[in-house]
Amino acid sequence: MSVITQWPQDQLCLSSRERDDAVAAVEKAFASTLESLKVDIGLVDMFEAIYVPLGAWLTCRKRQSEGPLVIGINGAQGAGKSTLFNLLEVILGEGFGLKVVGFSIDDLYKTYEERVQLSGTIHPLLETRGVPGTHDVDLGIDILNSLKNSAEDSITKIPVFDKSTDDRCPAAVWQEWIGPADVIVLEGWCVGALPQEPEQLADAINDLEREEDPDGAWRNFVNTQLAGIYQELFSMIEVLIMLKVPSMEAVFEWRSLQEKKLAERVKYIYDTQQPTEHLRIMNEDQIKRFIQHYERLTQEMLKEMPERADVTLFLNDNHKICDIQINNPLSSCG
């Protein structure tokens, strides 16, 4: 088997027949993808050992709640949050018959113009997207409330952020979800994060903070934002899943890989004779500086969140799930 751990046996939910049927349905849904890859990536083994049991566990949580189940997925840059959501969307939908809608906290970023204004009035570092204070949190709360209270013909518009242009896409291309959902997923690097104590902000932790935030104004603003309306947003989450990366070194390596993929996309656009001057691709030094914006909060989450999240999926240096911890077990898994 290509997996090195599996879902805890005492938290296997639903019947083995239901899980087997779900595996078959999911494998069928991914058949064309697996065929096109032409390699054995062990995905089917992971369906059986980890992802379908996780889906069954979440299905039981849904059955025990009234209304849509709101799930948060937390993980540092490059951890695989979007991939996990995509897998759960298919597993819960094709395998267990649930209607799933999701969006990223990244899609709530303030526009580039709004962040430029923040950088001029509060601190220059706020031009860079990512940290608390650079999202339109009210919009996120409105979206969750709309999805949680949807009628059959209700339309919820979900924004789209284009990282290659570092700006929010026009409203005309936003996603639209019609009607109610069974499961709502919010994923993002700081989803579920808690603010630090004021004394923890006193000392800079990296070159960015030492050189560009020597008086701590930026990190104090970020922390204040996180302690405020972000907690209102995160309080709407009923199940928190953490993808725990092994180290900050892994964050840099995996985030660099994401940027390389973005560069390949840009090259494709360029090769098709479309303009690429507006696209923002970072080199290695820029990536290091970019990640330092996130380092303080990421380090804090790596220390405290694994013991607080409902489910923690531990990743090793090879990006494999090597351990699973459930902090809020179900008493009944039927």
Secondary structure as UniProt FT lines:
FT   HELIX           9..11
FT   HELIX           16..29
FT   HELIX           31..37
FT   HELIX           43..46
FT   HELIX           47..51
FT   HELIX           52..63
FT   STRAND          69..75
FT   TURN            77..78
FT   HELIX           81..90
FT   HELIX           91..95
FT   STRAND          100..104
FT   HELIX           105..108
FT   HELIX           112..121
FT   HELIX           124..127
FT   TURN            132..133
FT   HELIX           137..148
FT   TURN            152..153
FT   STRAND          155..158
FT   STRAND          161..162
FT   TURN            163..166
FT   STRAND          167..168
FT   HELIX           171..173
FT   STRAND          175..178
FT   STRAND          183..188
FT   TURN            189..192
FT   HELIX           198..201
FT   HELIX           207..212
FT   TURN            214..215
FT   HELIX           217..227
FT   HELIX           229..234
FT   TURN            235..236
FT   STRAND          239..244
FT   HELIX           248..271
FT   TURN            272..273
FT   TURN            277..278
FT   HELIX           284..304
FT   HELIX           305..307
FT   STRAND          311..315
FT   TURN            317..318
FT   STRAND          321..326
//
